[in-house]
């Protein structure tokens, strides 16, 4: 049986300019409304409580702050045990936060959280395109401050994971009509001049031009298949 991997999602609230005070639920990136018609968005926040050894406090704080967390309290339960409290966006912890917390604390950290409601946030929809065609499965709602870095990382990761084709593949990340990152996966090249021993250079040039035209036609008609492993790897951009 083929296993399909999907991105864990949280629900956002979008408030439109034409209907103040009424929220539209955004369950996934395809539901993202037109930014020009939107007033603001809200995302769910949680109160995270982490108990860990004192020697791992710095690493834990760096992890949480990197996930847009805000430290609200720090209490020493004993001389070696510390309780840290953070207000964090739920979207930042639903995928790999717990695994990374256990890794940096060598297993000596406990994590508990509870929802504390919705807060206003500046979010954008980042689309990934292959040769100009959007890949809906890779679209994501990301905080505006992180959009460029994550878009760049997504393009680099896909360049590593997508098998090379007979034609060039342009991998782009975009916010609306604005391209924020691009990588190019070069085409596999066959040496069409291998059998040309000597002779007029125009013959080789003619073969190369014919190959170039064929690759251009393949790029227009060819489909790029993304391996399933690439979807999961793109999610682990922080690893």
Sine and cosine of phi, psi and omega as CSV:
sin_phi,cos_phi,sin_psi,cos_psi,sin_omega,cos_omega
0.00,0.00,0.73,-0.68,0.00,-1.00
-0.98,0.18,0.77,-0.63,0.02,-1.00
-1.00,-0.08,0.79,-0.62,0.02,-1.00
-0.97,-0.23,0.86,-0.52,0.00,-1.00
-1.00,-0.07,0.78,-0.62,0.04,-1.00
-0.85,-0.53,0.31,-0.95,-0.05,-1.00
-0.99,0.12,0.74,-0.67,0.10,-0.99
-0.89,0.45,0.73,-0.69,-0.06,-1.00
-0.87,-0.49,0.40,-0.92,0.21,-0.98
-0.85,-0.53,0.28,-0.96,-0.03,-1.00
-0.99,-0.11,0.74,-0.67,0.03,-1.00
-0.94,-0.33,0.27,-0.96,0.09,-1.00
-0.89,-0.45,0.79,-0.61,0.05,-1.00
-0.92,-0.40,0.75,-0.66,0.02,-1.00
-0.94,-0.35,0.83,-0.56,-0.08,-1.00
-1.00,-0.06,0.47,-0.88,-0.03,-1.00
-0.92,0.40,-0.58,0.81,-0.10,-1.00
-0.98,0.21,-0.25,0.97,-0.03,-1.00
-0.68,-0.73,0.95,0.32,-0.08,-1.00
-0.85,0.52,0.66,-0.75,0.07,-1.00
1.00,0.03,-0.23,0.97,0.00,-1.00
-0.98,-0.21,0.79,-0.61,-0.07,-1.00
-0.99,-0.11,0.60,-0.80,0.14,-0.99
-0.95,-0.32,0.79,-0.62,-0.01,-1.00
-0.98,0.21,0.76,-0.65,0.05,-1.00
-0.93,-0.38,0.96,-0.26,-0.08,-1.00
-1.00,0.05,-0.48,0.88,0.01,-1.00
-0.44,-0.90,0.18,-0.98,-0.09,-1.00
-0.85,0.53,-0.47,0.88,-0.01,-1.00
-0.93,0.37,-0.33,0.94,0.03,-1.00
-1.00,0.05,-0.03,1.00,-0.08,-1.00
-0.88,0.47,0.84,-0.55,-0.05,-1.00
-0.97,0.24,0.15,-0.99,0.03,-1.00
-0.89,0.45,0.87,-0.49,-0.05,-1.00
-0.85,0.52,-0.49,0.87,-0.03,-1.00
-0.94,0.33,-0.35,0.94,0.00,-1.00
-0.98,-0.19,-0.03,1.00,-0.09,-1.00
-0.99,-0.15,0.65,-0.76,0.02,-1.00
-0.99,0.10,-0.83,0.56,0.05,-1.00
-0.29,-0.96,0.18,-0.98,0.03,-1.00
-0.81,-0.58,0.42,-0.91,0.09,-1.00
-0.80,-0.59,0.57,-0.82,0.05,-1.00
-0.80,-0.60,0.44,-0.90,-0.04,-1.00
-0.95,0.31,0.66,-0.75,0.06,-1.00
-0.90,-0.44,0.41,-0.91,0.03,-1.00
-0.77,-0.64,0.41,-0.91,0.16,-0.99
-0.99,-0.14,0.93,-0.37,-0.03,-1.00
-0.99,-0.16,0.72,-0.70,0.06,-1.00
-0.85,-0.53,0.87,-0.49,-0.06,-1.00
-0.84,-0.53,0.78,-0.62,0.08,-1.00
-0.92,-0.38,0.82,-0.58,-0.07,-1.00
-0.52,-0.86,0.12,-0.99,0.07,-1.00
-0.95,0.30,0.50,-0.87,-0.06,-1.00
-0.86,0.50,-0.52,0.86,-0.06,-1.00
-0.94,0.34,-0.28,0.96,-0.02,-1.00
-0.97,-0.25,0.10,1.00,-0.07,-1.00
-0.86,0.52,-0.71,0.70,-0.03,-1.00
-0.88,0.48,-0.71,0.71,-0.02,-1.00
-0.91,0.40,-0.64,0.77,0.01,-1.00
-0.91,0.41,-0.67,0.74,0.02,-1.00
-0.90,0.44,-0.65,0.76,0.04,-1.00
-0.88,0.47,-0.66,0.75,0.03,-1.00
-0.88,0.47,-0.75,0.66,-0.06,-1.00
-0.93,0.37,-0.66,0.76,0.03,-1.00
-0.92,0.40,-0.60,0.80,0.08,-1.00
-0.90,0.43,-0.37,0.93,0.07,-1.00
-1.00,-0.10,0.40,0.92,0.03,-1.00
0.92,0.40,0.44,0.90,0.04,-1.00
-0.99,0.15,0.47,-0.88,0.06,-1.00
-0.87,-0.49,0.86,-0.51,-0.01,-1.00
-0.93,0.36,0.81,-0.58,-0.01,-1.00
-0.92,-0.38,-0.36,0.93,0.00,-1.00
-0.30,-0.95,0.56,-0.83,0.06,-1.00
-0.65,-0.76,0.88,-0.48,-0.08,-1.00
-0.77,-0.64,0.76,-0.66,0.09,-1.00
-1.00,0.04,0.94,-0.35,0.02,-1.00
-0.97,0.26,-0.63,0.78,0.13,-0.99
-0.66,-0.75,-0.10,-0.99,0.01,-1.00
-0.92,0.39,-0.32,0.95,-0.08,-1.00
-0.83,-0.56,-0.05,1.00,-0.02,-1.00
-0.88,-0.48,0.74,-0.68,-0.08,-1.00
-0.81,-0.59,0.68,-0.74,0.12,-0.99
-0.96,-0.29,0.82,-0.57,0.02,-1.00
-0.92,-0.39,0.69,-0.72,0.05,-1.00
-0.88,-0.47,0.72,-0.69,-0.01,-1.00
-0.73,-0.69,0.56,-0.83,0.27,-0.96
-0.99,-0.12,0.85,-0.53,-0.11,-0.99
-0.68,-0.74,0.48,-0.88,0.13,-0.99
-0.93,0.36,0.69,-0.72,0.00,-1.00
-0.87,0.49,-0.57,0.82,-0.04,-1.00
-0.88,0.48,-0.41,0.91,-0.06,-1.00
-0.99,0.15,-0.21,0.98,-0.08,-1.00
-0.90,-0.43,-0.10,0.99,-0.16,-0.99
-0.97,0.24,-0.26,0.97,-0.07,-1.00
-0.97,-0.23,-0.95,0.30,-0.15,-0.99
-0.83,-0.56,0.23,0.97,-0.08,-1.00
-0.88,0.48,-0.73,0.68,-0.07,-1.00
-0.90,0.44,-0.65,0.76,0.02,-1.00
-0.89,0.46,-0.67,0.75,-0.01,-1.00
-0.94,0.34,-0.58,0.82,0.05,-1.00
-0.88,0.47,-0.70,0.71,0.01,-1.00
-0.91,0.41,-0.57,0.82,-0.01,-1.00
-0.92,0.39,-0.76,0.65,-0.08,-1.00
-0.95,0.30,-0.36,0.93,0.01,-1.00
-0.98,-0.18,0.12,0.99,-0.03,-1.00
0.82,0.57,0.54,0.84,0.04,-1.00
1.00,0.01,-0.17,0.99,-0.08,-1.00
-0.99,-0.10,0.87,0.50,0.09,-1.00
-0.47,-0.88,0.70,-0.71,0.10,-1.00
-0.95,-0.31,0.51,-0.86,-0.10,-0.99
-0.70,-0.71,0.80,-0.60,0.07,-1.00
-0.66,-0.75,0.51,-0.86,0.01,-1.00
-0.45,-0.89,0.34,-0.94,0.11,-0.99
-0.56,-0.83,0.52,-0.85,-0.05,-1.00
-0.93,0.36,0.57,-0.82,0.01,-1.00
-0.80,-0.60,0.34,0.94,0.08,-1.00
0.99,-0.17,-0.17,-0.99,-0.05,-1.00
-0.97,-0.25,0.55,-0.83,0.05,-1.00
-0.71,-0.70,0.51,-0.86,-0.01,-1.00
-0.91,0.42,0.64,-0.77,-0.03,-1.00
-0.49,-0.87,0.47,-0.88,0.01,-1.00
-0.99,-0.12,0.98,-0.22,-0.06,-1.00
-0.90,-0.43,0.53,-0.85,0.06,-1.00
-0.75,-0.66,0.40,-0.92,0.06,-1.00
-0.99,-0.11,0.86,-0.51,0.04,-1.00
-0.98,-0.21,0.87,-0.50,0.03,-1.00
-0.98,-0.22,0.61,-0.79,0.10,-0.99
-0.95,-0.30,0.76,-0.65,-0.03,-1.00
-0.83,-0.56,0.63,-0.78,0.10,-1.00
-0.90,-0.43,0.91,-0.42,-0.08,-1.00
0.79,0.61,0.62,0.79,0.07,-1.00
1.00,0.02,-0.16,0.99,-0.01,-1.00
-0.99,-0.14,0.85,-0.53,-0.01,-1.00
-0.93,0.38,0.60,-0.80,0.08,-1.00
-0.96,-0.28,0.98,-0.18,-0.13,-0.99
-0.86,0.51,-0.56,0.83,-0.06,-1.00
-0.91,0.41,-0.34,0.94,-0.03,-1.00
-0.98,-0.21,-0.01,1.00,0.05,-1.00
-0.92,0.39,0.52,-0.86,-0.05,-1.00
-0.49,-0.87,0.53,-0.85,0.14,-0.99
-1.00,-0.08,0.86,-0.51,-0.15,-0.99
-0.73,-0.68,0.54,-0.84,0.08,-1.00
-0.88,0.47,0.64,-0.77,-0.11,-0.99
-0.83,0.56,-0.59,0.80,-0.03,-1.00
-0.92,0.40,-0.42,0.91,-0.05,-1.00
-0.98,-0.20,-0.07,1.00,-0.18,-0.98
-0.88,0.47,-0.71,0.70,-0.06,-1.00
-0.90,0.43,-0.75,0.66,-0.04,-1.00
-0.88,0.47,-0.68,0.73,-0.02,-1.00
-0.94,0.34,-0.63,0.78,0.06,-1.00
-0.87,0.49,-0.66,0.75,0.03,-1.00
-0.90,0.43,-0.68,0.73,0.00,-1.00
-0.91,0.42,-0.62,0.78,0.01,-1.00
-0.89,0.45,-0.68,0.73,0.01,-1.00
-0.90,0.43,-0.68,0.73,0.01,-1.00
-0.90,0.44,-0.66,0.75,-0.02,-1.00
-0.92,0.40,-0.66,0.75,0.02,-1.00
-0.92,0.40,-0.57,0.82,0.04,-1.00
-0.88,0.47,-0.58,0.82,0.02,-1.00
-0.95,0.31,-0.56,0.83,-0.22,-0.97
-0.99,-0.16,-0.44,0.90,-0.01,-1.00
-0.98,0.22,0.79,-0.61,0.03,-1.00
-0.89,0.45,0.61,-0.79,0.03,-1.00
-0.92,0.39,0.58,-0.81,-0.02,-1.00
-0.93,-0.38,-0.04,-1.00,0.06,-1.00
-0.97,0.22,-0.07,1.00,-0.01,-1.00
-0.73,-0.68,0.35,-0.94,-0.01,-1.00
-0.94,0.33,0.58,-0.81,0.00,-1.00
-0.85,-0.52,0.82,-0.57,0.08,-1.00
-1.00,-0.08,0.86,-0.52,0.01,-1.00
-0.95,-0.30,0.88,-0.48,-0.09,-1.00
-0.77,-0.64,0.54,-0.84,0.16,-0.99
-0.91,-0.42,0.70,-0.72,-0.10,-0.99
-0.64,-0.77,0.52,-0.86,0.20,-0.98
-0.92,-0.40,0.96,-0.29,-0.11,-0.99
0.91,0.42,-0.83,-0.55,0.02,-1.00
-0.99,-0.11,0.03,1.00,-0.06,-1.00
-0.99,-0.14,0.86,-0.51,0.05,-1.00
-0.99,0.16,0.83,-0.55,-0.03,-1.00
-0.96,-0.26,-0.25,0.97,0.02,-1.00
-0.36,-0.93,0.50,-0.87,0.01,-1.00
-0.48,-0.88,0.64,-0.77,0.16,-0.99
-0.72,-0.69,0.49,-0.87,-0.01,-1.00
-0.87,-0.50,0.82,-0.57,0.06,-1.00
-1.00,-0.09,0.94,-0.35,-0.08,-1.00
-0.93,0.38,0.40,-0.92,-0.05,-1.00
-0.99,0.14,0.45,-0.89,0.19,-0.98
-0.92,0.39,0.71,-0.71,-0.08,-1.00
-0.88,-0.47,0.80,-0.60,0.09,-1.00
-0.99,-0.11,0.68,-0.73,-0.01,-1.00
-0.98,0.19,1.00,0.02,-0.06,-1.00
-0.96,0.27,-0.21,0.98,-0.01,-1.00
-0.99,-0.12,0.18,0.98,-0.10,-0.99
-0.88,0.47,-0.53,0.85,-0.06,-1.00
-1.00,-0.03,0.05,1.00,0.01,-1.00
-1.00,-0.02,0.98,-0.17,0.00,-1.00
-0.99,-0.17,0.97,-0.26,0.00,-1.00
0.95,0.31,-0.41,-0.91,0.02,-1.00
0.99,0.13,-0.10,-0.99,-0.06,-1.00
-0.95,0.33,0.68,-0.73,0.01,-1.00
-0.89,0.45,-0.41,0.91,-0.03,-1.00
-0.90,0.43,-0.47,0.88,0.02,-1.00
-0.93,0.38,-0.69,0.73,0.05,-1.00
-0.90,0.43,-0.66,0.75,-0.01,-1.00
-0.89,0.46,-0.61,0.79,0.00,-1.00
-0.91,0.42,-0.66,0.75,0.03,-1.00
-0.90,0.43,-0.66,0.75,0.00,-1.00
-0.92,0.40,-0.62,0.78,0.04,-1.00
-0.91,0.41,-0.61,0.79,0.04,-1.00
-0.91,0.42,-0.65,0.76,0.04,-1.00
-0.90,0.43,-0.66,0.75,0.00,-1.00
-0.88,0.47,-0.67,0.74,0.01,-1.00
-0.91,0.41,-0.63,0.78,0.02,-1.00
-0.91,0.42,-0.65,0.76,0.01,-1.00
-0.92,0.40,-0.60,0.80,0.03,-1.00
-0.89,0.45,-0.67,0.74,0.02,-1.00
-0.91,0.41,-0.65,0.76,0.04,-1.00
-0.90,0.43,-0.60,0.80,0.00,-1.00
-0.91,0.42,-0.57,0.82,0.00,-1.00
-0.96,0.27,-0.53,0.85,-0.11,-0.99
-0.96,-0.27,-0.36,0.93,-0.12,-0.99
-0.97,0.25,0.51,-0.86,0.08,-1.00
-0.96,-0.26,0.65,-0.76,0.01,-1.00
-0.99,-0.17,0.86,-0.51,0.03,-1.00
-1.00,-0.10,0.79,-0.62,0.00,-1.00
-0.99,-0.16,0.85,-0.53,0.03,-1.00
-0.90,0.44,0.53,-0.85,-0.04,-1.00
-0.86,0.52,-0.54,0.84,0.00,-1.00
-0.88,0.47,-0.45,0.89,-0.03,-1.00
-0.93,0.38,-0.58,0.81,-0.02,-1.00
-0.89,0.46,-0.71,0.71,0.00,-1.00
-0.94,0.35,-0.62,0.78,-0.02,-1.00
-0.91,0.41,-0.58,0.81,0.01,-1.00
-0.90,0.44,-0.53,0.85,0.02,-1.00
-0.93,0.38,-0.46,0.89,-0.07,-1.00
-0.99,-0.11,0.75,0.66,-0.07,-1.00
-0.93,0.37,-0.36,0.93,-0.06,-1.00
-1.00,-0.02,-0.06,1.00,-0.05,-1.00
-0.96,0.29,0.00,0.00,0.00,0.00
